[in-house]
């Protein structure tokens, strides 16, 4: 009995030890799963994409299709059959180049959105996108400066209005953008699985965050100058007299105002919302803003307003249409199927500058 009892007690003790071991393993596994869910799982990253994986690829695909069509036509007008050069022609040519390159980056951005892609490739696509976005901002600003000088100070001719200086200015812009974005290839921090997801919310260190905030501040200063330009243009247009005896003078003046303020309207729509969101978004990436709900909201706003900035590549050809009679005549010939006339039109060496400033 005692031997049997001793054996029974030993068996019971073994069973209890085994059960305790199983429970401890399950508890450890649960803790590991929770930790993995916070740091490694794409579905449970601290900041989630929610509807963005559906909204952004569809929206970027639409922009890509329209952008490829419109910018291919713009490349034909400004590059294939080049007109007599002017400062405006140089800026419009570089703006077309920036828009075309941005559109060409969209397929990779669509494919790798919310995916763990090759880290270096995702970074190249992201940097390439921003280089061309800020190139578009820069050349739209130079176009606005050119129009400001021609309308407000029509008698004076500044160096920046000469072809050589406009080419130098364009070269400087591309150089500064390439050098400025090269520093983003230096860091290779991938602390967790979520940092490897392309175009997602990523933490930023003090240096990268400060550089991004400086870019936002620079855009703010540029936007204020932009507003000053167009306020002065508006004041100047109020005093313009267009043929008092002409019965259509009032309509012509309205068209002039529309053409003049089309650039700031598109510029403000596409780029201001993004930069208003950008500053607090960077602070969230630097963990200055710590609340998860605020970070989530800023991430959604950042991606949505970035979509607006990409829209600019589709809207710039509208600017060309209203500001350039050569562009307008070419596109009308294409719509009507008059391709020979369109080709002959673009063989003439007509100054784009003159057609843009006509009223």
C-alpha positions as a Markdown table, in Angstrom:
| # | Residue | x | y | z |
|---|---|---|---|---|
| 1 | Unk | 0.0 | 0.0 | 0.0 |
| 2 | Unk | 2.8 | 2.4 | 1.0 |
| 3 | Unk | 4.8 | 1.6 | -2.2 |
| 4 | Unk | 1.7 | 2.0 | -4.3 |
| 5 | Unk | 0.8 | 5.1 | -2.4 |
| 6 | Unk | 4.3 | 6.5 | -2.8 |
| 7 | Unk | 4.2 | 5.7 | -6.6 |
| 8 | Unk | 0.8 | 7.4 | -6.8 |
| 9 | Unk | 2.1 | 10.5 | -5.1 |
| 10 | Unk | 5.1 | 10.6 | -7.3 |
| 11 | Unk | 2.9 | 10.3 | -10.4 |
| 12 | Unk | 0.6 | 13.1 | -9.2 |
| 13 | Unk | 3.6 | 15.4 | -8.5 |
| 14 | Unk | 4.9 | 14.7 | -12.1 |
| 15 | Unk | 1.5 | 15.6 | -13.6 |
| 16 | Unk | 1.4 | 18.9 | -11.6 |
| 17 | Unk | 4.9 | 19.9 | -12.7 |
| 18 | Unk | 4.0 | 19.1 | -16.3 |
| 19 | Unk | 0.8 | 21.2 | -16.2 |
| 20 | Unk | 2.7 | 24.1 | -14.6 |
| 21 | Unk | 5.4 | 23.9 | -17.3 |
| 22 | Unk | 2.7 | 23.9 | -20.1 |
| 23 | Unk | 1.1 | 27.0 | -18.5 |
| 24 | Unk | 4.4 | 28.9 | -18.2 |
| 25 | Unk | 5.2 | 28.1 | -21.9 |
| 26 | Unk | 1.7 | 29.3 | -23.0 |
| 27 | Unk | 2.1 | 32.5 | -21.0 |
| 28 | Unk | 5.6 | 33.2 | -22.4 |
| 29 | Unk | 4.3 | 32.5 | -25.9 |
| 30 | Unk | 1.4 | 34.9 | -25.3 |
| 31 | Unk | 3.8 | 37.6 | -24.2 |
| 32 | Unk | 6.0 | 37.0 | -27.2 |
| 33 | Unk | 3.0 | 37.2 | -29.6 |
| 34 | Unk | 1.9 | 40.5 | -28.0 |
| 35 | Unk | 5.5 | 41.8 | -28.4 |
| 36 | Unk | 5.7 | 40.6 | -32.0 |
| 37 | Unk | 2.3 | 42.1 | -32.8 |
| 38 | Unk | 3.5 | 45.5 | -31.6 |
| 39 | Unk | 6.8 | 45.5 | -33.4 |
| 40 | Unk | 6.8 | 42.9 | -36.2 |
| 41 | Unk | 3.4 | 42.4 | -37.6 |
| 42 | Unk | 2.3 | 44.5 | -40.5 |
| 43 | Unk | -1.3 | 44.3 | -39.3 |
| 44 | Unk | -0.6 | 45.6 | -35.8 |
| 45 | Unk | 1.9 | 48.3 | -36.4 |
| 46 | Unk | 1.4 | 51.2 | -34.0 |
| 47 | Unk | 0.3 | 53.4 | -36.9 |
| 48 | Unk | -2.0 | 51.6 | -39.4 |
| 49 | Unk | -3.1 | 52.5 | -42.9 |
| 50 | Unk | -6.8 | 51.7 | -42.5 |
| 51 | Unk | -8.4 | 52.6 | -45.9 |
| 52 | Unk | -5.2 | 54.0 | -47.4 |
| 53 | Unk | -4.1 | 50.7 | -49.1 |
| 54 | Unk | -7.4 | 50.9 | -51.1 |
| 55 | Unk | -7.6 | 54.7 | -51.7 |
| 56 | Unk | -4.0 | 55.5 | -52.6 |
| 57 | Unk | -3.2 | 52.8 | -55.2 |
| 58 | Unk | -6.4 | 53.6 | -57.1 |
| 59 | Unk | -5.9 | 57.4 | -56.9 |
| 60 | Unk | -2.3 | 57.2 | -57.9 |
| 61 | Unk | -3.2 | 54.9 | -60.8 |
| 62 | Unk | -5.7 | 57.4 | -62.1 |
| 63 | Unk | -3.1 | 60.2 | -61.7 |
| 64 | Unk | -0.5 | 58.1 | -63.4 |
| 65 | Unk | -2.7 | 57.5 | -66.5 |
| 66 | Unk | -3.7 | 61.1 | -66.9 |
| 67 | Unk | -0.2 | 62.3 | -66.1 |
| 68 | Unk | 1.5 | 60.1 | -68.6 |
| 69 | Unk | -0.9 | 61.2 | -71.4 |
| 70 | Unk | -0.7 | 65.0 | -70.6 |
| 71 | Unk | 3.0 | 65.1 | -70.0 |
| 72 | Unk | 3.9 | 63.0 | -73.0 |
| 73 | Unk | 2.1 | 65.7 | -75.1 |
| 74 | Unk | 3.9 | 68.4 | -73.2 |
| 75 | Unk | 7.3 | 66.7 | -73.9 |
| 76 | Unk | 6.4 | 66.7 | -77.6 |
| 77 | Unk | 5.6 | 70.4 | -77.5 |
| 78 | Unk | 8.6 | 71.6 | -75.4 |
| 79 | Unk | 11.3 | 69.1 | -76.3 |
| 80 | Unk | 10.7 | 67.3 | -79.6 |
| 81 | Unk | 10.1 | 70.4 | -81.6 |
| 82 | Unk | 11.8 | 73.2 | -79.6 |
| 83 | Unk | 10.8 | 76.8 | -80.2 |
| 84 | Unk | 12.9 | 79.9 | -79.9 |
| 85 | Unk | 14.2 | 79.9 | -76.3 |
| 86 | Unk | 13.1 | 82.4 | -73.7 |
| 87 | Unk | 13.2 | 82.4 | -69.9 |
| 88 | Unk | 9.6 | 81.2 | -69.7 |
| 89 | Unk | 10.3 | 78.5 | -72.3 |
| 90 | Unk | 13.3 | 77.2 | -70.2 |
| 91 | Unk | 11.2 | 77.1 | -67.0 |
| 92 | Unk | 8.3 | 75.4 | -68.6 |
| 93 | Unk | 10.6 | 72.8 | -70.2 |
| 94 | Unk | 12.1 | 72.0 | -66.8 |
| 95 | Unk | 8.7 | 71.9 | -65.2 |
| 96 | Unk | 7.5 | 69.4 | -67.8 |
| 97 | Unk | 10.6 | 67.3 | -67.1 |
| 98 | Unk | 10.0 | 67.3 | -63.3 |
| 99 | Unk | 6.3 | 66.4 | -63.8 |
| 100 | Unk | 7.1 | 63.6 | -66.2 |
| 101 | Unk | 9.7 | 62.1 | -63.9 |
| 102 | Unk | 7.3 | 62.2 | -61.0 |
| 103 | Unk | 4.6 | 60.4 | -62.9 |
| 104 | Unk | 7.1 | 57.7 | -63.9 |
| 105 | Unk | 7.8 | 57.0 | -60.2 |
| 106 | Unk | 4.2 | 56.4 | -59.5 |
| 107 | Unk | 3.9 | 52.7 | -60.7 |
| 108 | Unk | 6.6 | 51.7 | -58.2 |
| 109 | Unk | 4.9 | 53.7 | -55.5 |
| 110 | Unk | 1.7 | 52.0 | -56.2 |
| 111 | Unk | 3.2 | 48.5 | -56.3 |
| 112 | Unk | 5.2 | 48.8 | -53.1 |
| 113 | Unk | 2.6 | 50.8 | -51.0 |
| 114 | Unk | 2.1 | 49.1 | -47.6 |
| 115 | Unk | 4.5 | 46.3 | -48.6 |
| 116 | Unk | 7.9 | 45.3 | -47.3 |
| 117 | Unk | 10.0 | 46.0 | -50.4 |
| 118 | Unk | 13.7 | 46.2 | -51.0 |
| 119 | Unk | 14.8 | 48.9 | -48.5 |
| 120 | Unk | 17.1 | 50.8 | -50.9 |
| 121 | Unk | 14.6 | 50.7 | -53.8 |
| 122 | Unk | 11.8 | 52.1 | -51.6 |
| 123 | Unk | 14.1 | 54.9 | -50.4 |
| 124 | Unk | 15.1 | 55.7 | -54.0 |
| 125 | Unk | 11.5 | 55.9 | -55.2 |
| 126 | Unk | 10.5 | 58.1 | -52.2 |
| 127 | Unk | 13.5 | 60.5 | -52.7 |
| 128 | Unk | 12.9 | 60.6 | -56.5 |
| 129 | Unk | 9.2 | 61.5 | -55.8 |
| 130 | Unk | 10.2 | 64.4 | -53.5 |
| 131 | Unk | 13.0 | 65.7 | -55.8 |
| 132 | Unk | 10.5 | 66.2 | -58.6 |
| 133 | Unk | 7.8 | 67.5 | -56.4 |
| 134 | Unk | 10.1 | 70.3 | -55.1 |
| 135 | Unk | 11.4 | 70.8 | -58.6 |
| 136 | Unk | 7.8 | 71.5 | -59.7 |
| 137 | Unk | 7.4 | 74.0 | -56.8 |
| 138 | Unk | 10.7 | 75.7 | -57.8 |
| 139 | Unk | 9.9 | 76.1 | -61.5 |
| 140 | Unk | 6.3 | 77.3 | -60.8 |
| 141 | Unk | 7.8 | 79.9 | -58.6 |
| 142 | Unk | 10.2 | 81.0 | -61.3 |
| 143 | Unk | 7.4 | 81.2 | -63.8 |
| 144 | Unk | 5.5 | 83.4 | -61.3 |
| 145 | Unk | 8.6 | 85.6 | -60.9 |
| 146 | Unk | 8.9 | 85.9 | -64.7 |
| 147 | Unk | 5.2 | 86.9 | -65.0 |
| 148 | Unk | 5.5 | 89.4 | -62.1 |
| 149 | Unk | 8.5 | 91.1 | -63.7 |
| 150 | Unk | 6.8 | 91.3 | -67.1 |
| 151 | Unk | 3.5 | 92.6 | -65.8 |
| 152 | Unk | 4.6 | 94.9 | -62.9 |
| 153 | Unk | 8.0 | 96.0 | -64.3 |
| 154 | Unk | 7.5 | 95.6 | -68.1 |
| 155 | Unk | 10.1 | 98.2 | -69.0 |
| 156 | Unk | 13.0 | 96.7 | -67.0 |
| 157 | Unk | 14.8 | 93.6 | -68.1 |
| 158 | Unk | 16.5 | 91.6 | -65.3 |
| 159 | Unk | 19.3 | 89.1 | -65.7 |
| 160 | Unk | 17.0 | 86.3 | -64.5 |
| 161 | Unk | 14.8 | 87.0 | -67.6 |
| 162 | Unk | 17.6 | 86.2 | -70.0 |
| 163 | Unk | 17.9 | 82.7 | -71.4 |
| 164 | Unk | 21.4 | 82.1 | -70.1 |
| 165 | Unk | 20.5 | 83.1 | -66.6 |
| 166 | Unk | 17.3 | 81.1 | -66.6 |
| 167 | Unk | 19.3 | 78.0 | -67.6 |
| 168 | Unk | 21.8 | 78.6 | -64.9 |
| 169 | Unk | 19.0 | 79.0 | -62.3 |
| 170 | Unk | 17.4 | 75.7 | -63.5 |
| 171 | Unk | 20.7 | 73.9 | -63.2 |
| 172 | Unk | 21.2 | 75.3 | -59.7 |
| 173 | Unk | 17.8 | 74.1 | -58.6 |
| 174 | Unk | 18.4 | 70.5 | -59.8 |
| 175 | Unk | 21.9 | 70.5 | -58.2 |
| 176 | Unk | 20.6 | 71.7 | -54.9 |
| 177 | Unk | 17.7 | 69.2 | -54.9 |
| 178 | Unk | 20.0 | 66.3 | -55.7 |
| 179 | Unk | 22.6 | 67.3 | -53.1 |
| 180 | Unk | 20.0 | 68.0 | -50.5 |
| 181 | Unk | 18.3 | 64.7 | -50.8 |
| 182 | Unk | 21.5 | 62.6 | -50.9 |
| 183 | Unk | 21.8 | 62.8 | -47.1 |
| 184 | Unk | 18.6 | 60.6 | -46.7 |
| 185 | Unk | 20.6 | 57.7 | -48.2 |
| 186 | Unk | 23.1 | 57.8 | -45.3 |
| 187 | Unk | 20.8 | 56.5 | -42.5 |
| 188 | Unk | 19.8 | 52.8 | -42.7 |
| 189 | Unk | 17.8 | 52.4 | -39.4 |
| 190 | Unk | 15.4 | 49.5 | -39.4 |
| 191 | Unk | 14.5 | 49.0 | -35.8 |
| 192 | Unk | 11.5 | 46.8 | -36.4 |
| 193 | Unk | 9.3 | 45.3 | -39.1 |
| 194 | Unk | 7.2 | 48.4 | -39.6 |
| 195 | Unk | 10.3 | 50.5 | -40.5 |
| 196 | Unk | 10.8 | 48.1 | -43.5 |
| 197 | Unk | 7.3 | 48.9 | -44.9 |
| 198 | Unk | 7.6 | 51.2 | -47.9 |
| 199 | Unk | 6.0 | 54.7 | -47.6 |
| 200 | Unk | 4.8 | 54.1 | -44.1 |
| 201 | Unk | 5.0 | 56.1 | -40.9 |
| 202 | Unk | 8.7 | 55.9 | -39.9 |
| 203 | Unk | 10.4 | 57.5 | -36.9 |
| 204 | Unk | 12.9 | 60.3 | -37.5 |
| 205 | Unk | 16.0 | 61.3 | -35.6 |
| 206 | Unk | 16.8 | 64.9 | -34.6 |
| 207 | Unk | 18.9 | 65.5 | -37.7 |
| 208 | Unk | 16.5 | 64.2 | -40.3 |
| 209 | Unk | 13.6 | 65.8 | -38.5 |
| 210 | Unk | 15.3 | 69.2 | -38.4 |
| 211 | Unk | 16.1 | 69.1 | -42.1 |
| 212 | Unk | 12.5 | 68.3 | -43.0 |
| 213 | Unk | 11.2 | 71.1 | -40.8 |
| 214 | Unk | 13.7 | 73.5 | -42.5 |
| 215 | Unk | 12.3 | 72.5 | -45.9 |
| 216 | Unk | 8.8 | 73.2 | -44.6 |
| 217 | Unk | 9.9 | 76.6 | -43.3 |
| 218 | Unk | 11.6 | 77.4 | -46.6 |
| 219 | Unk | 8.3 | 76.5 | -48.4 |
| 220 | Unk | 6.4 | 78.8 | -46.1 |
| 221 | Unk | 8.8 | 81.7 | -46.9 |
| 222 | Unk | 8.5 | 81.0 | -50.6 |
| 223 | Unk | 4.7 | 80.9 | -50.4 |
| 224 | Unk | 4.6 | 84.3 | -48.7 |
| 225 | Unk | 6.8 | 85.7 | -51.5 |
| 226 | Unk | 4.4 | 84.0 | -54.0 |
| 227 | Unk | 1.4 | 85.8 | -52.4 |
| 228 | Unk | 3.2 | 89.2 | -52.5 |
| 229 | Unk | 3.9 | 88.7 | -56.2 |
| 230 | Unk | 0.3 | 88.1 | -57.1 |
| 231 | Unk | -1.1 | 90.8 | -54.8 |
| 232 | Unk | 1.1 | 93.3 | -56.8 |
| 233 | Unk | 0.1 | 91.7 | -60.1 |
| 234 | Unk | -3.6 | 92.1 | -59.1 |
| 235 | Unk | -3.0 | 95.8 | -58.2 |
| 236 | Unk | -1.3 | 96.3 | -61.5 |
| 237 | Unk | -4.1 | 94.6 | -63.5 |
| 238 | Unk | -6.7 | 96.9 | -61.9 |
| 239 | Unk | -5.1 | 99.9 | -63.6 |
| 240 | Unk | -4.7 | 98.2 | -67.0 |
| 241 | Unk | -6.9 | 99.6 | -69.7 |
| 242 | Unk | -7.7 | 97.3 | -72.6 |
| 243 | Unk | -9.2 | 99.2 | -75.5 |
| 244 | Unk | -12.0 | 101.3 | -74.1 |
| 245 | Unk | -13.7 | 101.4 | -77.5 |
| 246 | Unk | -13.6 | 97.6 | -77.7 |
| 247 | Unk | -16.9 | 96.1 | -76.7 |
| 248 | Unk | -15.2 | 92.9 | -75.6 |
| 249 | Unk | -12.6 | 94.7 | -73.5 |
| 250 | Unk | -14.2 | 93.6 | -70.2 |
| 251 | Unk | -14.3 | 90.0 | -71.3 |
| 252 | Unk | -10.7 | 90.2 | -72.4 |
| 253 | Unk | -9.7 | 91.6 | -69.0 |
| 254 | Unk | -11.5 | 88.8 | -67.2 |
| 255 | Unk | -9.6 | 86.2 | -69.3 |
| 256 | Unk | -6.4 | 88.0 | -68.5 |
| 257 | Unk | -7.1 | 87.8 | -64.8 |
| 258 | Unk | -8.1 | 84.1 | -65.1 |
| 259 | Unk | -4.9 | 83.3 | -66.9 |
| 260 | Unk | -2.8 | 85.2 | -64.4 |
| 261 | Unk | -4.2 | 83.7 | -61.3 |
| 262 | Unk | -4.4 | 80.1 | -62.6 |
| 263 | Unk | -0.9 | 79.5 | -61.4 |
| 264 | Unk | -1.3 | 80.5 | -57.8 |
| 265 | Unk | -4.7 | 78.7 | -57.6 |
| 266 | Unk | -3.1 | 75.4 | -58.7 |
| 267 | Unk | 0.0 | 76.0 | -56.6 |
| 268 | Unk | -2.0 | 76.6 | -53.5 |
| 269 | Unk | -4.4 | 73.7 | -54.0 |
| 270 | Unk | -1.6 | 71.1 | -54.6 |
| 271 | Unk | 1.2 | 72.2 | -52.2 |
| 272 | Unk | -0.2 | 74.3 | -49.3 |
| 273 | Unk | -2.3 | 71.5 | -47.6 |
| 274 | Unk | 0.6 | 69.1 | -47.7 |
| 275 | Unk | 3.0 | 71.6 | -46.0 |
| 276 | Unk | 0.4 | 72.6 | -43.4 |
| 277 | Unk | 0.2 | 69.0 | -42.3 |
| 278 | Unk | 3.9 | 68.3 | -42.8 |
| 279 | Unk | 5.2 | 70.2 | -39.8 |
| 280 | Unk | 3.1 | 68.4 | -37.1 |
| 281 | Unk | 3.6 | 65.1 | -38.9 |
| 282 | Unk | 7.4 | 65.5 | -38.7 |
| 283 | Unk | 7.0 | 66.3 | -35.0 |
| 284 | Unk | 5.0 | 63.1 | -34.6 |
| 285 | Unk | 7.8 | 61.2 | -36.3 |
| 286 | Unk | 10.3 | 62.7 | -33.9 |
| 287 | Unk | 8.0 | 61.6 | -31.1 |
| 288 | Unk | 7.5 | 65.2 | -29.9 |
| 289 | Unk | 3.8 | 64.5 | -30.5 |
| 290 | Unk | 3.4 | 61.2 | -28.5 |
| 291 | Unk | -0.4 | 60.5 | -28.6 |
| 292 | Unk | -1.1 | 57.5 | -30.8 |
| 293 | Unk | -4.5 | 59.0 | -32.0 |
| 294 | Unk | -2.8 | 62.2 | -33.1 |
| 295 | Unk | 0.0 | 60.3 | -34.9 |
| 296 | Unk | -2.6 | 58.1 | -36.7 |
| 297 | Unk | -4.6 | 61.2 | -37.8 |
| 298 | Unk | -1.5 | 63.0 | -39.0 |
| 299 | Unk | -0.4 | 59.9 | -41.0 |
| 300 | Unk | -3.7 | 59.8 | -42.8 |
| 301 | Unk | -3.7 | 63.5 | -43.5 |
| 302 | Unk | -0.1 | 63.4 | -44.7 |
| 303 | Unk | -0.7 | 60.6 | -47.2 |
| 304 | Unk | -3.9 | 62.3 | -48.5 |
| 305 | Unk | -2.4 | 65.7 | -49.0 |
| 306 | Unk | 0.7 | 64.1 | -50.6 |
| 307 | Unk | -1.8 | 62.8 | -53.2 |
| 308 | Unk | -2.8 | 66.4 | -53.8 |
| 309 | Unk | 0.8 | 67.3 | -54.5 |
| 310 | Unk | 1.0 | 64.5 | -57.1 |
| 311 | Unk | -2.1 | 65.9 | -58.7 |
| 312 | Unk | 0.0 | 68.9 | -59.7 |
| 313 | Unk | 1.7 | 66.9 | -62.4 |
| 314 | Unk | -1.7 | 66.5 | -64.1 |
| 315 | Unk | -2.8 | 70.1 | -63.6 |
| 316 | Unk | 0.4 | 71.9 | -65.0 |
| 317 | Unk | -0.6 | 71.1 | -68.6 |
| 318 | Unk | -3.7 | 73.2 | -67.9 |
| 319 | Unk | -1.4 | 76.1 | -67.1 |
| 320 | Unk | 0.4 | 75.6 | -70.4 |
| 321 | Unk | -2.9 | 75.5 | -72.3 |
| 322 | Unk | -4.1 | 78.9 | -70.9 |
| 323 | Unk | -0.7 | 80.6 | -70.9 |
| 324 | Unk | 0.8 | 79.4 | -74.2 |
| 325 | Unk | -1.0 | 79.9 | -77.5 |
| 326 | Unk | 1.4 | 77.5 | -79.2 |
| 327 | Unk | 0.5 | 74.8 | -76.7 |
| 328 | Unk | -3.2 | 75.6 | -77.0 |
| 329 | Unk | -3.1 | 75.5 | -80.9 |
| 330 | Unk | -1.1 | 72.2 | -80.8 |
| 331 | Unk | -3.5 | 70.4 | -78.5 |
| 332 | Unk | -6.6 | 71.7 | -80.5 |
| 333 | Unk | -5.0 | 70.3 | -83.7 |
| 334 | Unk | -4.4 | 67.0 | -82.0 |
| 335 | Unk | -8.0 | 66.8 | -80.8 |
| 336 | Unk | -9.3 | 67.6 | -84.3 |
| 337 | Unk | -7.0 | 65.0 | -85.8 |
| 338 | Unk | -5.0 | 67.6 | -87.8 |
| 339 | Unk | -1.7 | 66.0 | -87.1 |
| 340 | Unk | 0.1 | 67.4 | -90.1 |
| 341 | Unk | -0.9 | 70.9 | -89.1 |
| 342 | Unk | 0.2 | 70.2 | -85.5 |
| 343 | Unk | 3.6 | 69.0 | -86.7 |
| 344 | Unk | 4.1 | 72.0 | -89.0 |
| 345 | Unk | 3.0 | 74.4 | -86.2 |
| 346 | Unk | 5.7 | 73.0 | -83.9 |
| 347 | Unk | 8.4 | 73.3 | -86.6 |
| 348 | Unk | 8.1 | 77.1 | -86.6 |
| 349 | Unk | 10.5 | 78.9 | -84.3 |
| 350 | Unk | 7.9 | 81.0 | -82.5 |
| 351 | Unk | 8.8 | 82.5 | -79.1 |
| 352 | Unk | 6.8 | 80.7 | -76.4 |
| 353 | Unk | 7.6 | 83.7 | -74.2 |
| 354 | Unk | 5.6 | 86.1 | -76.5 |
| 355 | Unk | 2.6 | 83.8 | -76.6 |
| 356 | Unk | 2.6 | 83.4 | -72.8 |
| 357 | Unk | 2.6 | 87.1 | -72.0 |
| 358 | Unk | 0.1 | 88.1 | -74.6 |
| 359 | Unk | -3.2 | 89.7 | -73.3 |
